[in-house]
Amino acid sequence: MGFSSDPHMVRVDFFKTSGKWYATEAVRWVQYSVRDDGGNVVLIHDVFLKSLAEHLQKHSFDDTDHCRHCGVAAGDMSATDHCQKAPYQLPGMMAVCLEPYHEHAFPLMVMVPGSST
């Protein structure tokens, strides 16, 4: 992970279930505020899971330039390459973020969704 001057980029360390460190990646934090656009409270834990989803669920294109998971064409994608139907990368690992980009930041640790087998 290289240096980034973008405050939305946070360091996330991934650990195997044995506790052994596996990887460090720069993840884009998706929401700074405690409240969403409708004024509802959003928990920092939920923001971390959403940030991980956008980082770890990617489109995978086949020979016809369509996503293997959702069928979207490469030219029809939005600005992000997040695919909600794609399996998570690094499933079953622990994700740790010591300094989230959030107005009430504190260290977080969550299990990456998906089976580790």
Protein Blocks (a to p, Z undefined) as FASTA:
>chain_A
ZZdfbfkbccdddddfkopafbdcddddfbfbfbdfkopacdfklmmmmmmmmmmmccdd
dfkopafklopafklpcfbfcdfkbccehihiacddfbdcdfkbcddddddedjfZZ
